[in-house]
Amino acid sequence: MNQRTRSGHTHRRQRDRTTRRVVIESLLPLGDEQHPSKLSDLIMLTMAGGRERTESEYTALLGAAGFVVDRTVMAPVGGYSAIEATIKAG
């Protein structure tokens, strides 16, 4: 096992159920409504090879990293959301 792998395992063991992550992102809405993240998505696709994601895609990404999403709070203006997640039990 290399140093990076050992470090990751040690860090993972040291986390407990109170570990919380907050991701601030512009989430893509599912429907056809206008939203600032759709322009950002188009720019990212054409200029940088990236893309914006939906709430369910972030839920899956966080789940794969060992977190469970507790709630998503949408900002009243600006098109950004805060996704709060905690470490999975067990």
N, C-alpha and C positions, 0 to 999 in steps of 0.2 A: 504494500500500500504506500503510495507516494505521500509527500508532505501535504500537498493540497487536499488530498482525499482525507487524510487523518484530521486535518484542520477542520474540514467540513463536518466530519462525524463528531468531533469534539464540540463544535459550535451547536450542532443539532441536539446533542445530549444536554447541553447547558440551558437550552430554551425551556420554558415551562408554559403552562396554560395562560399566563398573563402576557405573553409576547403578543404584541399588536402591531400590525402594519396598516398604514394609511396610504392609499394610492390616490393621487390627485390627477385626474385625466378628463379629457373631453370625450365622453362616451357617444358612440354612434346610436341614434335612435333607430328602431326597427322599421318604422313607417316611412311615408313619403314626405313628412313634414320638413320644413326648412329648419336647418340647425347649423351653427358655426362649425361643428366637427365634420360636416360633409365636405366643406371646402378644404379644410385641413387634410382630410382623407385623400381628396383628389390631388392636392399638392404633394403629399407624402408618396402617393403611388407613382406619380410621374417624375418627381425630382429626386427622391431618396430611396425608392424601392421599398418603403415601409407602408404602414396603414394604421388607421385608427381602429379601435375594437369596440364591440358591444359589451354591455354589462355581463351577459352570459359568457362571453369569451374571456373576460377578466376573471370571472368566477372559476372557470375551468383552469386557467393559468395558475391562479392562487391555490386552487385545490391540488394541482400537480406538485406545487411547492410545499405542500403540507399545511395549508391554511384553509379556514372556512370563513366565508364572507358573512359578517354579522349584519351589516346594513350598508346601503348606498344613499348618500345625501346629495341632492342636486342643488347647486348654488342658484340663488334667485336670478342672477344675471351672469353673463359671460360664457355660459355653456359648459362649465366645468362641474365635475362631481367628485365627491370624496368617497372612496370605497374603503370601509373599515373591515379588517379581517384579523382573526386570532388563530393561534396554532391549533391544529386538530388535537383532540384528546386521544390518548392512547398511543 
